């Protein structure tokens, strides 16, 4: 790879900070070119966008990457992200903040922000990201692209720098569901896309996901639901149990606990140049350092209590589908559009104050914990021209049905304006 294409966020000119390294600059913008998030082993530097791993190439290559390469696609770049994937805006003091290509000065979402933005500007045909609590779907929604999270454990994660063995997965970001289907077929060869009519498909609308929304998200997703109804989908207004949100929040300590115990093992297995302690010492983002090291304060007993809540969440979701005879349910991917950079620690929405982190994961993390497949589709724009996404969620293991349904639904929504790579070439 060309070291001259490595990012230097101290350059004076405006840069998008999409990539940590570009390995084949001549293929940017070409068909079949794809990018891989910096926490996935791909045969090129996979630094997880943290200083201590800069330039490090993990010993192994992800089986998911290998499967895609075997279909003739070429890796052209490794994409930027928050340090160690702990973040939902892709602001990174060490490798630069990923810019939202739809509006300069706004966050791209995260943690797969570089992947989403690279797809949005047509630099690549598709990109791999990861999704622990929403990290493929959030930036997809904020950048106006498609973001797919498979059923947990369907995609191999053995060569992904881990956060959570409970929820981690590789995800796919693309400009169309058709491209996601092609990538999925490379990874899961038994998959064969089918045309899925919408008439009579029963889709749930759980009010817990709609109760607090930014005004523009409410308006755009409301219009999207009307489009689905007009297209023949049977929208069913049915709620999840009343303790749903409290149960979800009560499981959050699994992330810091599992990361604290899993990352050292991964570093050793993949011949990382630093120990876990040294990695933590060199983390530049104080919030990330606190999150990664915070796992030491979560006891085994606390972790087991969290895992009990995980099982309850999975039962709730399974029962929601079964009891109401639903093929899917739909939710706004995020409760607010992209924020201006630098993002603030808290946000106000409809008179409610949330941490920015929780505001962005509120509608995505429950599906991660439940382990179910979901996909975010662009469904419109805010008054400021910022993309808004609608997420379709299917029962566990029903990825084929989800992708086929999403491909049809995509045709119902207005097409997102395509960006030209030539307009961004000089910002890389």
C-alpha positions in Angstrom: 0.0 0.0 0.0 1.1 3.6 -0.5 2.1 5.2 2.7 1.8 8.6 1.0 -2.0 8.1 1.0 -2.1 7.6 4.8 -4.2 10.3 6.5 -2.6 13.3 8.1 -5.3 15.2 9.9 -2.9 18.1 10.4 -3.0 19.1 6.7 -4.3 22.6 6.2 -6.7 21.8 3.4 -10.2 20.5 4.0 -10.2 16.7 4.3 -13.1 14.2 4.7 -11.0 11.9 6.9 -12.8 8.9 5.4 -9.8 6.6 5.2 -6.9 5.6 7.4 -5.0 4.3 4.4 -5.8 4.0 0.7 -4.2 1.0 -0.8 -5.3 1.3 -4.5 -6.0 5.0 -5.3 -6.3 4.3 -9.0 -9.4 2.1 -8.3 -11.3 4.7 -6.2 -14.7 5.3 -7.8 -14.5 2.2 -9.9 -17.0 -0.7 -10.0 -16.1 -3.6 -7.7 -13.9 -1.5 -5.4 -14.7 -1.8 -1.8 -13.4 -0.6 1.6 -13.0 -2.3 4.9 -13.4 -0.7 8.3 -10.2 -0.3 10.3 -11.1 -2.8 13.0 -11.4 -5.8 10.5 -8.4 -7.8 9.5 -8.1 -7.5 5.7 -4.4 -7.9 4.9 -3.7 -4.1 5.2 -3.2 -1.9 8.2 -6.1 -2.3 10.6 -5.4 0.2 13.3 -8.9 0.5 14.7 -8.1 4.2 14.3 -6.1 4.3 17.6 -2.5 5.5 17.9 -0.9 2.4 19.4 -2.0 0.2 16.4 -1.1 2.7 13.6 0.3 0.7 10.7 -0.4 -2.7 12.3 -1.6 -5.6 10.1 -3.4 -8.3 12.0 -2.0 -11.8 11.4 -5.2 -13.2 9.9 -7.7 -12.0 7.3 -11.4 -12.0 8.1 -13.2 -15.0 6.4 -15.9 -12.4 5.4 -13.3 -10.4 3.5 -11.8 -13.5 1.9 -15.3 -14.6 0.7 -15.8 -11.2 -1.0 -12.3 -11.1 -2.5 -13.0 -14.5 -4.0 -15.8 -13.0 -6.0 -13.4 -10.6 -7.8 -13.8 -7.5 -5.7 -10.8 -5.4 -4.8 -10.0 -3.7 -1.5 -9.1 -0.1 -2.2 -9.1 1.5 1.2 -9.4 1.0 5.0 -12.0 3.3 6.5 -11.7 5.6 9.5 -13.8 5.3 12.7 -13.8 6.4 16.3 -11.0 4.8 18.3 -11.7 1.1 18.8 -15.2 1.5 17.5 -16.3 3.2 20.8 -18.4 6.0 19.4 -21.4 6.9 17.4 -20.3 10.1 15.6 -16.9 9.1 14.2 -15.2 12.0 15.7 -11.6 11.0 16.4 -8.8 13.2 17.8 -6.1 10.8 16.6 -7.1 10.1 13.0 -9.4 13.1 12.3 -13.2 13.5 12.4 -15.1 11.8 9.6 -17.1 14.4 7.7 -20.7 13.9 6.6 -20.6 14.1 2.8 -24.2 15.3 2.7 -23.4 18.5 4.7 -20.0 19.8 5.6 -19.4 20.3 9.3 -21.8 17.6 10.4 -21.1 14.2 11.9 -21.2 11.1 9.7 -22.5 8.8 12.5 -20.6 5.8 13.8 -18.8 3.8 14.4 -18.7 2.8 10.7 -18.7 6.5 9.7 -15.8 6.2 7.2 -17.5 3.3 5.5 -20.8 5.0 5.2 -19.3 8.3 3.9 -17.1 6.4 1.4 -20.1 4.7 0.0 -22.1 8.0 -0.1 -19.5 9.8 -2.2 -19.2 6.8 -4.7 -15.6 6.2 -3.8 -16.4 2.5 -3.4 -19.2 0.2 -4.6 -19.8 -0.9 -1.0 -18.0 -1.1 2.3 -17.7 -3.4 5.3 -18.4 -1.9 8.7 -19.2 -3.4 12.1 -22.3 -3.2 14.2 -22.3 -3.7 18.0 -25.1 -1.4 19.0 -26.0 0.3 15.7 -22.6 1.1 14.2 -23.5 0.2 10.6 -27.1 1.4 10.6 -26.5 4.8 12.4 -24.0 6.2 9.9 -26.0 4.7 7.0 -29.0 6.7 8.1 -27.0 9.9 8.7 -25.2 9.7 5.3 -28.1 8.5 3.2 -27.0 5.0 2.3 -28.2 1.4 3.1 -26.8 -0.2 6.2 -27.4 -4.0 6.9 -26.8 -5.8 10.2 -27.0 -9.6 9.8 -28.4 -12.0 12.4 -25.7 -12.1 15.1 -23.0 -14.8 14.4 -24.2 -15.3 10.7 -21.0 -13.4 9.6 -17.7 -14.6 11.1 -16.2 -12.0 13.5 -13.1 -13.9 14.5 -10.8 -11.3 12.9 -12.6 -8.2 14.1 -11.2 -6.3 17.1 -14.0 -7.0 19.5 -16.3 -5.0 21.8 -19.0 -7.6 22.5 -19.2 -11.3 21.8 -22.9 -10.9 22.5 -23.7 -8.4 19.8 -20.7 -7.8 17.5 -21.2 -8.5 13.8 -19.7 -7.3 10.5 -22.2 -5.2 8.5 -22.6 -4.1 4.9 -23.0 -0.5 3.6 -24.0 0.3 0.1 -26.0 2.7 -2.1 -28.7 0.0 -2.8 -30.2 -3.1 -1.3 -29.3 -4.9 -4.6 -25.6 -4.4 -3.9 -26.1 -5.6 -0.3 -27.8 -8.7 -1.6 -24.8 -9.4 -3.9 -22.3 -9.0 -1.0 -24.5 -11.2 1.2 -24.6 -13.9 -1.5 -20.8 -13.9 -1.5 -20.7 -14.4 2.2 -23.7 -16.8 2.4 -23.7 -18.7 -0.9 -27.0 -20.4 -0.2 -28.8 -17.1 -0.5 -30.7 -16.5 -3.7 -32.6 -13.2 -4.0 -36.3 -13.4 -4.7 -38.9 -10.8 -5.7 -41.0 -10.1 -2.7 -44.5 -8.5 -3.2 -45.6 -6.2 -0.4 -49.4 -6.8 -0.5 -50.5 -8.4 2.8 -47.1 -8.3 4.5 -47.7 -7.7 8.2 -45.3 -5.2 9.7 -45.3 -4.0 13.3 -45.1 -0.4 14.4 -44.0 -0.4 18.1 -44.8 3.0 19.6 -41.8 2.8 22.0 -39.5 3.7 19.0 -41.7 6.7 18.0 -42.5 8.3 21.3 -39.6 10.8 21.3 -38.4 11.9 17.8 -36.9 15.1 16.3 -39.6 16.9 14.4 -38.1 16.2 11.0 -37.6 12.5 11.8 -41.2 12.3 12.9 -42.4 13.9 9.7 -40.2 12.0 7.3 -40.8 8.6 8.9 -44.5 9.3 9.1 -44.6 9.9 5.4 -42.6 6.8 4.8 -45.1 4.7 6.8 -47.9 6.1 4.7 -46.0 5.1 1.5 -45.7 1.6 2.9 -49.4 1.4 3.6 -50.2 2.7 0.2 -47.9 0.0 -1.3 -50.0 -2.7 0.3 -48.2 -3.4 3.5 -50.4 -4.2 6.5 -49.0 -1.9 9.2 -49.9 -3.2 12.7 -49.8 -0.8 15.6 -48.7 -3.0 18.5 -46.4 -2.2 21.3 -43.6 -4.0 23.1 -43.8 -4.7 26.9 -44.0 -1.6 29.1 -40.6 -2.3 30.8 -38.9 -2.6 27.4 -36.7 0.5 27.5 -35.7 0.0 31.2 -34.7 -3.6 30.4 -32.6 -2.5 27.4 -30.8 0.1 29.5 -30.1 -2.4 32.2 -28.1 -4.6 29.9 -25.6 -1.9 28.7 -22.7 -3.0 31.0 -22.2 -6.1 28.8 -20.3 -3.9 26.3 -17.5 -2.5 28.7 -17.2 -5.9 30.5 -16.8 -7.9 27.3 -14.5 -5.5 25.6 -12.3 -5.4 28.7 -11.9 -9.1 28.7 -11.9 -9.8 24.9 -9.6 -7.1 23.5 -6.4 -8.4 25.3 -7.0 -11.9 23.9 -7.5 -10.6 20.4 -4.4 -8.5 20.5 -2.3 -11.5 21.6 -3.8 -13.8 19.0 -3.3 -11.4 16.1 0.3 -10.5 17.1 -0.4 -6.9 18.0 2.6 -4.7 18.7 1.3 -3.5 22.1 -0.2 -4.9 25.2 -3.8 -4.1 26.3 -2.4 -1.8 29.0 -0.3 0.1 26.5 -3.1 0.3 24.1 -5.3 1.9 26.8 -2.6 4.2 27.9 -2.2 5.6 24.3 -5.9 6.0 23.6 -6.3 9.7 22.7 -10.1 10.1 23.2 -10.8 10.3 27.0 -14.3 9.1 26.5 -13.1 6.0 24.7 -10.4 5.4 27.3 -13.0 5.5 30.1 -15.3 3.1 28.2 -12.7 0.6 27.4 -11.1 0.5 30.9 -14.5 0.7 32.6 -15.0 -3.0 32.2 -12.8 -3.7 35.2 -15.4 -2.1 37.4 -18.2 -4.5 36.2 -18.2 -7.5 38.4 -19.0 -11.0 37.2 -22.2 -10.9 39.1 -23.2 -7.6 37.5 -22.4 -9.1 34.1 -24.6 -12.1 34.7 -27.5 -9.8 35.7 -27.0 -8.0 32.4 -27.0 -11.3 30.5 -30.3 -12.2 32.1 -31.8 -9.0 30.7 -30.3 -9.9 27.3 -32.3 -13.1 27.4 -35.5 -11.2 28.4 -35.0 -8.8 25.5 -34.6 -11.7 23.1 -37.8 -13.3 24.4 -39.7 -10.1 24.1 -38.7 -9.7 20.4 -39.4 -13.3 19.6 -42.8 -13.0 21.2 -43.5 -9.7 19.4 -43.1 -11.4 16.0 -44.9 -14.6 16.9 -47.8 -13.3 18.9 -48.7 -10.7 16.3 -47.9 -12.8 13.2 -45.4 -10.2 11.9 -42.9 -10.6 9.1 -41.1 -7.5 10.2 -41.3 -4.3 12.2 -40.2 -0.8 11.2 -38.6 2.0 13.3 -36.9 5.3 12.7 -33.2 4.3 12.6 -32.2 7.2 14.7 -34.4 9.7 16.6 -32.4 12.7 15.3 -30.5 13.6 12.1 -26.8 14.3 12.0 -25.5 16.8 14.5 -23.0 19.6 13.9 -19.4 19.0 14.7 -18.1 19.0 17.3 -21.0 17.2 18.8 -22.0 18.0 22.4 -22.2 15.5 25.2 -26.0 15.9 25.5 -28.9 16.8 23.2 -32.4 18.0 23.7 -35.3 16.4 21.8 -38.9 17.3 22.4 -38.0 18.7 25.8 -36.2 15.5 26.8 -32.4 15.5 27.5 -30.4 12.5 26.4 -26.7 11.8 26.2 -25.8 12.1 22.5 -24.6 8.5 22.6 -27.9 7.2 23.9 -29.9 9.4 21.6 -28.2 7.7 18.6 -28.3 4.1 19.8 -31.8 4.3 21.4 -33.5 2.8 18.3 -30.7 0.5 17.2 -29.2 -1.2 20.2 -32.3 -3.2 21.2 -32.1 -5.1 17.9 -28.3 -5.7 18.4 -29.0 -7.2 21.8 -31.9 -9.3 20.4 -29.5 -10.6 17.7 -32.0 -10.0 14.9 -31.3 -8.9 11.3 -32.1 -5.4 10.3 -31.5 -2.9 7.6 -31.6 0.9 7.4 -32.9 2.5 4.2 -32.8 6.2 3.3 -36.4 7.5 3.3 -36.1 11.2 3.0 -34.4 14.4 4.1 -34.7 16.8 7.1 -35.5 20.5 6.5 -31.7 21.1 6.5 -31.2 18.5 3.8 -29.8 15.8 6.2 -30.7 12.2 5.4 -33.2 10.2 7.6 -33.4 6.4 7.7 -36.1 3.9 8.4 -35.0 0.5 9.8 -36.7 -2.8 8.9 -36.3 -5.5 11.4 -36.9 -9.2 10.8 -37.0 -12.3 13.1 -33.7 -14.0 14.0 -32.3 -16.0 11.1 -34.6 -14.5 8.5 -32.0 -12.5 6.7 -33.0 -13.7 3.2 -36.6 -12.6 3.7 -35.4 -9.3 5.2 -33.2 -8.5 2.2 -35.8 -9.5 -0.3 -38.5 -7.4 1.5 -36.1 -4.4 1.8 -35.3 -4.6 -2.0 -39.0 -4.1 -2.7 -39.5 -1.4 -0.1 -36.5 0.5 -1.4 -38.5 1.1 -4.6 -41.3 2.7 -2.7 -39.2 5.5 -1.1 -37.9 8.5 -3.0 -34.4 8.0 -4.4 -31.5 9.7 -2.5 -29.6 12.1 -4.7 -26.3 10.4 -5.7 -23.1 12.3 -5.0 -20.2 12.4 -7.5 -16.9 11.0 -6.5 -15.1 13.6 -8.6 -16.5 16.3 -6.4 -14.7 14.8 -3.4 -11.5 13.4 -4.9 -9.4 16.3 -3.7 -10.7 16.0 -0.1 -9.3 12.6 0.6 
